[in-house]
Amino acid sequence: MTQFHQEHQQVFGQQQNAGGDIHNANQSLTFGTVQRPEDLATLLTQLQDTITHATTDGILPKKTGIDAKAALEKAVVEAEEPKPDKKSLLDYLTTAKTLIESITAASGLIPSIVTAIEAVHKVL
């Protein structure tokens, strides 16, 4: 599959990550590599770290960052369960996505969360 360098492009609306990888700031989140439920927790933790950095850097307001990070923490805990509950995971990720969607400066985080949601659908 052909992939194009799209760094620094502004994109609006729903996006697809056909390449299977997401690049946010200086961190690469590769939810396309998730093949097993056990892989989710590690990548969700990376996504949580990205939210923390966005909050620290002022991209996300502190309260929004705290709430989004809490939702992702719940997703990580759920993903670490022996039999993760798909609905709960999707609810936590959707909550984080909804919180961040209203912050224009943080719109680059949305594709990572959408891809995480797709990964949950894929492996659970």
Buried (B, 14 or more C-beta within 10 A) or exposed (E): EEEEEEEEEEEEEEBEBEBBBBBBEEEEBBBBEBEEBEBBBEBBBBBBBBBBBBBEEEBBBEEBBBBBBBBBBBBBBBBBEEEBEBEBBBBBBBBBBEBBEEBEEBBBBBBBBBBBBBBBEEBB
